[in-house]
Amino acid sequence: MCSAAPREIARPACFCDNPAVQRAAVPFPPPPDAPAPSDPPHSAPDPSRTAADPTQAAPAPAASSPSPSAPTSPATARSAGRGGLAIAGAKVSFILFGFVQQLILPRLLGTDGYGAVSVVLAGVGVVNNVIVATGIQGVSRAVSSVAEEDVAAAFRRTLALHAVLAVVVSAGFALLAGAIADFSEAPHVAGPLRLAAAVVLLYGLYAPLVGALNGQRRFVTQAAFDVGYGALRTASIAGFAFLFLRAGQSGVLGAIAGFVAAATVIVPLALTRTGLGRRGSAGPSIREHAAFLLPLAVSQTFLNLLLQTDFFLLRRFLGQATSGLALGANAADDLIGVYRGAQLFAFLPYQLLLSVTFILFPMLARAHAENDRAAVRRYAMTGVRLSFLLTGLLCAPISGLAPHVLRFAFPVEIWSRGGDTLRVLSLGMGAFAVLGVASAALTSLHRERAAAALTAATVLLVATGCSIAVPRAAFGPDMLVRSAVATSLALATAAVAGGVLLHRAAGGFVPARTALRVGAALLAAIAVGAQLPWLGKIAVLGEAILVALVYLAVLVATREVGREDLAALKQAFGRGARRA
């Protein structure tokens, strides 16, 4: 019997990916935990800076270059389509579960407890998202690049390496927990951070199992684990926090114990579906696999640091201010909880804009592979212009109705002090969404190093801006606003730089008139939204629609949006996307 040919897969690569990742890509679920304000083992960040839980932050996807393989059979296409829908549905559910988690915790723990647990989740999220991205992508690549009969051996071989890495990274995180807490001027979270090291270990074991499912195209099973784990984690975190509080213990410690409990349950469940593989020499060698993982880990580290830089620095400066004013640690936790609440909604544009890169940039990668410069320019400009239009549409209601948006979801302690912060931060995250699209396009055009360098430079910009602006503000909400302004300016600067790099690589970015019209429409819509009164939670949804309609009306009036856009959307999301 002839051995089966290695199977081809196609997945969107991560923000600031590397060439190896582009050669082997898979439909990729959101990261397990992070903000975005993600939450990041499934990237994702949810919709808080971690998207759903402050540890979950979703990487911006870029498209991989299609492999010149044989035509796909109808059965394979149908299976891939069902898998893609399953993964997309799982991502949506994960975001929703994360949102629910973020809404429950302030009510259970109070704003200060919510702030403290956010510091823990943000710290562990940076590490988790890196270990999850490398685990899923690395093992998926390994098992998808060998013959069918060698899959079990390739899986066992790579799983062993990831298990060792999980132990090492988890131990290192536990040892550094005190230093992380001290940097954040929050020594009281050192204990929960050390406990969270168990999550790093468990995610380090779970991610390769998910990668095996992904590499074998078992997308429906993978999606089922994503959905099930999202529900389990949310319930477990909330439930343990409640039980600890009832027992007179720390609710923050209880929430992290619940996190560990959920991860402890999901690992053996996943093992029942994947097994441990079998001994053999198939698949990449340890050296080859490590060579693939290293650049991916570096790029993911930069991305996740970018997602959390302003948060950690703000907590540090708040802690220093409370020490100087002889206030308790709860005062700093209280304000950082307000900031995390604002981040939850500010990251929505970034989270929701990922669909643009999933759909348009595979076509961009193909055009680049075919050396079709005209098509590269057309797809790049189409994708970026669409990202501008959609970002404005999403940012307008969030920024214009910022206090109402927070009031819709959070108790008075957050919405009464976080409105101005959200108004500014949502615009900065809109710039971050455009930056993500530009970076994804650069990756599709094999400019991975430029995309990674841009991300690293943005981390430095955010850190510098926050370090200059925040300590000079008076203690209180003004520090939150200063952090939002500094972060937004840094992200806007990086988005412009990303546009310049993309223009050089693809020959186009976005017409100046489009940027001006979108800016004018956004300002008009925000001005209208800022004047609308609070009429109740249900009315907020109607007001958001009204603000969005104002934004669209200005675009139509300035002839930025017309019938040709509908035709372009049909081509990109319909027949054109299917042909690609």
C-alpha positions in Angstrom: 0.0 0.0 0.0 1.3 3.4 -0.9 1.6 5.9 1.9 -0.8 8.7 2.0 0.4 12.1 0.9 0.8 14.7 3.6 -2.4 16.5 4.1 -2.8 20.2 3.3 -4.5 22.5 5.6 -5.2 26.2 5.5 -5.6 28.4 8.6 -5.3 32.1 9.3 -2.0 32.9 10.8 -1.5 35.0 13.8 -0.8 38.8 14.0 3.0 39.2 13.4 3.4 35.6 12.3 6.4 34.0 10.7 7.1 32.2 7.4 6.8 28.7 8.9 3.4 29.5 10.2 2.3 30.7 6.8 3.4 27.5 5.2 1.1 25.4 7.4 -2.0 27.1 8.6 -5.2 26.0 10.3 -8.6 27.3 11.1 -7.7 28.7 14.5 -9.9 29.2 17.6 -9.6 32.1 19.9 -6.9 32.0 22.6 -7.9 30.6 25.9 -7.6 33.6 28.0 -6.6 37.1 27.7 -8.3 40.7 27.1 -8.6 42.0 24.6 -9.7 42.9 26.9 -9.2 38.2 25.0 -8.8 35.9 26.1 -6.5 34.4 23.9 -6.8 27.2 24.9 -8.9 28.4 22.1 -6.9 33.7 20.4 -8.5 35.6 21.0 -8.7 37.4 22.6 -13.0 37.6 23.9 -14.0 41.2 23.9 -12.2 42.6 26.8 -8.6 43.4 26.3 -8.6 39.9 26.5 -11.9 39.9 24.9 -13.8 38.0 27.4 -11.7 37.4 30.3 -8.9 39.8 30.9 -6.5 37.1 30.0 -7.9 36.4 26.6 -6.8 38.4 23.7 -7.2 37.3 20.3 -4.4 37.6 17.8 -5.1 39.3 14.6 -5.1 36.8 11.9 -3.3 36.9 8.7 -3.8 34.7 5.7 -1.4 32.0 4.7 -0.4 31.5 1.1 -2.4 28.8 -0.5 -0.6 25.7 -1.4 -0.6 24.7 -5.0 -2.4 21.4 -4.3 -4.9 19.3 -6.3 -8.4 20.6 -6.6 -10.5 20.1 -3.5 -13.3 17.5 -3.7 -16.9 18.6 -2.9 -16.9 16.3 0.1 -13.7 17.9 1.5 -15.0 21.4 0.8 -18.3 20.6 2.6 -16.4 19.2 5.6 -14.1 22.2 5.7 -17.1 24.5 5.5 -18.8 22.8 8.4 -15.6 22.9 10.4 -15.1 26.6 9.6 -18.6 27.3 10.8 -18.1 25.3 13.9 -14.9 27.1 14.8 -16.6 30.5 14.1 -19.5 29.6 16.3 -17.2 28.4 19.0 -15.4 31.8 18.9 -18.6 33.7 19.2 -19.7 31.5 22.2 -16.3 31.9 23.8 -16.6 35.7 23.5 -20.1 35.6 25.0 -19.0 33.4 27.9 -16.1 35.7 28.5 -18.4 38.7 28.5 -20.7 37.0 31.1 -17.7 36.3 33.2 -16.6 39.9 33.2 -20.1 41.1 34.1 -20.4 38.7 37.0 -17.1 39.3 38.7 -17.6 42.9 39.7 -20.9 42.1 41.3 -19.4 39.1 43.2 -16.1 40.7 44.2 -16.8 44.4 44.2 -14.9 46.8 41.9 -11.7 46.4 43.9 -11.8 42.6 43.9 -12.6 42.7 40.1 -9.5 44.9 39.7 -7.3 42.5 41.7 -8.5 39.4 39.9 -8.0 41.3 36.6 -4.3 41.8 37.5 -3.9 38.1 38.0 -5.7 37.1 34.8 -3.8 39.6 32.8 -0.5 38.3 34.1 -1.3 34.7 33.4 -2.9 35.6 30.1 0.3 36.9 28.6 2.0 33.5 29.3 -1.1 31.4 28.5 -1.7 33.0 25.1 1.9 32.4 24.0 1.9 28.8 25.2 -1.5 28.1 23.6 -0.5 29.7 20.3 2.7 27.7 20.1 1.0 24.5 21.3 -1.9 24.5 18.9 -0.1 25.8 15.8 3.0 23.7 16.4 1.3 20.3 16.9 -1.3 21.1 14.2 1.5 21.7 11.8 3.4 18.5 12.9 0.4 16.1 12.5 -0.9 17.7 9.3 2.4 17.4 7.5 2.9 13.6 7.7 1.2 10.6 6.2 -2.0 9.4 7.8 -0.4 6.3 9.3 2.3 8.5 11.0 0.0 11.0 12.7 0.0 9.2 16.0 3.8 9.1 16.2 4.2 12.7 15.2 1.6 13.7 17.8 3.4 11.7 20.6 6.8 13.2 19.6 5.7 16.8 19.7 3.4 16.3 22.7 6.4 15.2 24.8 8.3 18.4 24.0 5.3 20.6 24.8 4.8 18.8 28.1 8.4 19.6 29.1 7.9 23.2 28.0 4.7 23.4 30.1 6.4 22.2 33.2 9.4 24.6 32.7 7.2 27.7 31.9 4.8 26.9 34.7 7.6 26.6 37.2 9.2 29.8 35.9 5.9 31.7 36.2 5.4 30.5 39.8 8.9 31.7 40.7 8.3 35.1 39.1 4.8 35.6 40.6 6.2 37.7 43.4 8.2 39.9 40.9 5.1 40.4 38.7 3.0 41.4 41.8 5.7 43.8 43.0 6.0 45.4 39.5 2.3 46.0 39.5 2.5 47.4 43.1 0.1 44.7 44.1 1.9 42.3 46.4 -1.4 41.0 47.7 -2.0 39.1 44.4 1.3 37.2 44.6 -0.6 34.1 46.1 -3.3 34.0 43.4 -0.6 34.4 40.7 1.4 31.4 42.1 -1.8 29.4 42.0 -2.4 30.5 38.4 0.9 28.8 37.5 -1.1 25.6 37.6 -3.3 27.0 34.8 -0.1 27.6 32.7 0.9 24.0 33.2 -2.6 22.6 32.3 -2.9 24.9 29.2 0.5 23.8 28.1 -0.8 20.2 28.1 -4.2 21.1 26.7 -3.1 23.2 23.7 -1.2 20.4 22.0 -4.3 18.2 22.3 -6.4 20.9 20.6 -3.6 21.2 18.0 -3.8 17.5 17.3 -7.6 17.8 16.7 -6.9 20.8 14.5 -4.2 19.1 12.4 -6.5 16.1 11.8 -9.3 18.4 10.7 -11.5 17.4 13.5 -12.9 20.9 13.7 -16.3 20.0 15.1 -14.7 18.2 18.0 -12.3 21.1 18.5 -15.2 23.6 18.5 -17.2 21.4 21.0 -14.3 21.6 23.4 -14.0 25.4 22.9 -17.7 25.9 23.7 -17.8 23.4 26.6 -14.6 24.8 28.2 -15.9 28.4 27.8 -19.0 27.5 29.7 -17.2 25.4 32.3 -14.5 28.1 33.0 -17.1 30.9 33.4 -19.2 28.8 35.8 -16.2 27.5 37.7 -14.6 30.9 38.2 -17.9 32.5 39.4 -18.9 29.5 41.5 -15.5 29.1 43.3 -15.4 32.9 44.0 -18.8 32.7 45.5 -18.0 29.7 47.7 -14.7 31.2 48.9 -16.5 34.4 49.9 -19.2 32.5 51.7 -16.5 30.7 53.6 -14.9 34.1 54.6 -12.0 33.6 52.3 -10.6 35.7 49.4 -12.9 35.9 46.5 -9.9 36.6 44.2 -8.2 33.4 45.3 -11.5 31.6 44.8 -11.8 32.8 41.3 -8.4 31.6 40.4 -9.0 28.3 42.1 -12.1 28.0 39.9 -9.9 28.7 36.8 -7.6 25.9 37.9 -10.4 23.6 38.5 -11.9 24.1 35.0 -8.5 23.6 33.4 -8.0 20.4 35.5 -11.3 19.0 34.1 -10.8 19.8 30.5 -7.4 18.2 30.0 -8.4 14.6 30.8 -11.6 15.1 28.8 -9.5 16.1 25.8 -7.2 13.2 26.3 -10.2 10.8 25.8 -10.5 12.2 22.3 -6.9 12.4 21.3 -5.1 9.7 23.3 -1.3 10.0 23.7 -0.3 8.8 20.3 2.3 6.1 19.9 6.1 5.9 19.8 7.8 6.5 16.5 10.2 8.8 14.7 7.7 10.5 12.3 7.2 14.2 12.3 9.6 17.0 12.9 12.7 16.5 15.0 12.9 18.3 18.4 15.3 20.8 16.8 13.0 21.4 13.8 10.0 21.8 16.0 11.7 24.2 18.3 13.0 26.2 15.4 9.3 26.6 14.3 8.1 27.5 17.8 10.7 30.1 18.7 9.8 32.9 16.2 6.1 32.2 16.8 6.6 32.5 20.6 8.5 35.8 20.1 5.8 37.4 17.9 3.1 36.2 20.3 5.0 37.6 23.3 5.2 41.0 21.6 1.5 40.9 20.8 0.3 39.9 24.2 2.6 42.4 25.9 1.1 45.1 23.6 -2.4 44.0 24.8 -1.4 44.4 28.5 1.2 47.1 28.6 -1.1 50.0 29.5 -2.9 47.9 32.1 0.2 46.8 34.0 1.8 50.3 33.9 -1.5 51.9 35.1 -1.7 49.5 38.0 1.9 50.2 38.9 1.4 54.0 38.8 -1.9 53.7 40.8 -0.1 51.6 43.4 2.7 54.1 43.7 0.1 56.9 44.1 -1.8 55.1 46.8 1.4 54.5 48.7 2.3 58.2 48.5 -1.2 59.2 49.7 -1.2 56.6 52.4 -4.3 54.9 50.8 -4.9 51.2 51.0 -4.2 48.8 48.1 -8.0 48.5 47.6 -8.0 52.1 46.2 -5.7 51.1 43.4 -7.6 47.9 42.7 -10.8 49.8 42.6 -9.6 52.1 39.9 -7.9 49.4 37.8 -11.2 47.6 37.9 -12.9 50.6 36.3 -10.2 50.6 33.6 -10.7 46.9 32.9 -14.4 47.5 32.5 -13.7 50.1 29.9 -11.3 47.8 28.1 -14.0 45.1 27.8 -16.0 47.3 25.4 -13.1 49.2 23.9 -11.7 46.0 22.4 -14.9 45.0 20.5 -13.8 46.7 17.2 -10.6 44.7 17.2 -12.3 41.5 18.0 -15.0 41.8 15.4 -12.8 43.1 12.7 -10.9 39.8 12.5 -13.4 38.6 9.9 -12.0 41.1 7.4 -8.6 39.4 7.6 -10.1 35.9 7.5 -11.9 36.6 4.3 -9.9 39.1 2.3 -6.3 38.3 3.0 -6.3 34.7 1.7 -7.0 36.4 -1.6 -4.2 38.9 -1.0 -1.7 36.0 -0.3 -2.8 34.2 -3.4 -2.3 37.3 -5.5 1.2 37.8 -4.0 2.0 34.1 -4.7 1.0 34.6 -8.4 3.0 37.9 -8.6 -0.1 39.8 -9.5 0.9 43.3 -8.3 -2.4 44.9 -9.5 -4.4 42.3 -7.5 -2.2 42.7 -4.5 -2.8 46.5 -4.5 -6.5 46.1 -5.1 -7.0 43.5 -2.3 -4.9 45.5 0.2 -6.7 48.7 -0.5 -10.1 47.0 -0.4 -9.3 45.3 2.9 -8.0 48.4 4.6 -10.7 50.6 3.4 -13.3 48.1 4.6 -11.6 48.0 7.9 -11.7 51.8 8.2 -15.4 51.8 7.5 -16.3 49.0 9.9 -14.0 50.3 12.6 -15.8 53.7 12.5 -19.2 51.9 12.5 -18.2 50.0 15.7 -16.4 52.8 17.5 -19.0 55.5 17.0 -21.7 54.0 19.3 -19.2 52.8 21.9 -17.4 56.1 22.1 -20.5 58.3 21.7 -22.5 56.4 24.3 -19.5 55.4 26.5 -21.1 56.1 29.9 -24.4 54.5 28.8 -22.5 51.5 27.4 -20.8 50.9 30.8 -24.0 51.5 32.7 -25.7 48.9 30.5 -23.3 46.2 31.8 -21.7 47.3 35.1 -22.6 48.6 38.5 -22.4 52.3 39.3 -18.9 52.1 40.7 -17.6 51.4 37.2 -19.9 53.4 34.8 -19.9 56.5 36.9 -16.1 56.8 36.6 -15.2 55.0 33.4 -17.2 56.9 30.7 -14.5 59.3 29.7 -11.9 56.6 29.7 -14.0 54.4 27.4 -14.8 57.3 25.1 -11.1 57.8 24.4 -9.9 54.2 24.6 -12.4 52.9 22.1 -10.9 55.2 19.5 -7.5 53.9 20.3 -8.6 50.4 20.0 -10.1 51.3 16.7 -6.7 52.3 15.6 -5.4 49.0 17.0 -7.9 47.2 14.8 -6.6 48.9 11.7 -3.1 48.2 12.8 -4.0 44.5 13.2 -5.4 44.4 9.6 -2.3 46.2 8.3 0.0 43.7 10.1 -2.0 40.8 8.9 -1.7 42.1 5.3 2.1 42.5 5.8 2.3 38.9 7.0 0.4 37.7 4.0 2.9 39.4 1.8 5.8 37.7 3.6 6.8 40.8 5.6 6.6 39.0 8.9 9.7 40.7 10.3 8.3 44.1 9.5 5.0 43.2 11.2 6.8 41.9 14.3 9.1 44.9 14.5 6.0 47.2 14.2 4.4 45.3 17.2 7.5 45.6 19.3 7.9 49.3 18.5 4.2 49.8 19.5 4.8 48.2 22.9 7.6 50.7 23.4 5.4 53.6 22.3 2.6 52.7 24.6 5.0 52.1 27.5 6.7 55.5 26.9 3.5 57.4 26.6 1.9 55.9 29.7 5.1 56.4 31.7 5.1 60.1 30.8 1.4 60.9 31.1 0.0 58.8 33.9 2.2 59.6 36.9 1.6 63.3 36.3 -2.2 63.0 36.7 -4.1 63.5 39.9 -5.0 60.2 41.7 -8.4 59.1 40.5 -10.3 58.7 37.2 -7.9 61.3 35.6 -5.1 58.7 35.7 -7.4 56.3 33.8 -8.1 59.0 31.1 -4.4 59.8 30.8 -3.6 56.2 30.3 -6.3 55.9 27.6 -5.0 59.0 25.8 -1.4 57.9 25.8 -2.3 54.4 24.7 -4.6 55.7 21.9 -2.0 58.1 20.6 0.6 55.4 20.5 -1.7 53.0 18.7 -2.8 55.7 16.2 0.9 56.4 15.5 1.6 52.7 15.0 -1.4 52.4 12.6 0.0 55.2 10.5 3.4 53.5 10.4 1.7 50.2 9.5 -0.1 52.0 6.6 3.3 53.3 5.3 4.8 49.8 5.5 1.8 48.3 3.7 1.8 51.0 1.1 5.4 50.2 0.3 4.8 46.4 0.2 1.5 46.4 -1.6 1.4 49.7 -3.5 -1.6 51.0 -1.6 -3.2 51.5 1.8 -6.3 53.7 2.0 -7.2 56.9 0.0 -6.7 60.1 2.0 -10.2 61.1 1.2 -11.6 57.9 2.8 -9.7 58.5 6.0 -11.0 62.1 6.2 -14.6 61.1 5.5 -14.5 58.3 8.0 -13.0 60.7 10.6 -15.7 63.3 9.9 -18.5 60.7 10.1 -17.0 59.3 13.3 -16.8 62.8 15.0 -20.3 63.6 13.9 -21.7 60.4 15.3 -19.8 60.7 18.6 -21.1 64.3 19.0 -24.7 63.1 18.6 -24.2 60.2 20.9 -22.6 62.3 23.6 -25.9 64.4 23.8 -28.2 61.5 24.2 -29.7 61.0 27.7 -29.9 57.8 29.7 -33.3 56.3 29.0 -32.8 52.8 30.4 -30.9 49.6 29.4 -33.2 48.6 26.6 -33.1 52.1 25.1 -29.3 52.0 24.9 -29.5 49.5 22.1 -31.8 51.9 20.1 -29.5 54.8 20.8 -26.6 52.8 19.5 -28.4 52.1 16.3 -29.2 55.8 16.0 -25.6 56.8 16.4 -24.5 54.1 13.8 -27.1 55.5 11.4 -25.7 59.0 11.8 -22.3 57.7 11.0 -23.5 55.9 7.9 -25.6 58.9 6.8 -22.5 61.1 6.8 -20.6 58.5 4.7 -23.4 58.4 2.2 -23.7 62.2 2.1 -20.0 62.5 1.4 -20.3 59.8 -1.3 -17.8 57.6 0.5 -20.3 54.7 0.6 -22.4 53.9 -2.5 -23.8 51.1 -4.6 -20.3 50.0 -5.7 -19.6 49.1 -2.1 -22.4 46.6 -2.1 -21.1 45.0 -5.2 -17.6 44.9 -3.7 -18.9 43.2 -0.6 -20.8 40.6 -2.6 -17.6 39.8 -4.5 -15.4 39.7 -1.4 -17.8 37.7 0.8 -19.6 35.8 -1.9 -18.4 34.3 -5.2 -15.0 35.9 -5.0 -14.3 34.5 -1.6 -15.4 31.1 -2.6 -13.2 31.1 -5.7 -10.2 32.1 -3.6 
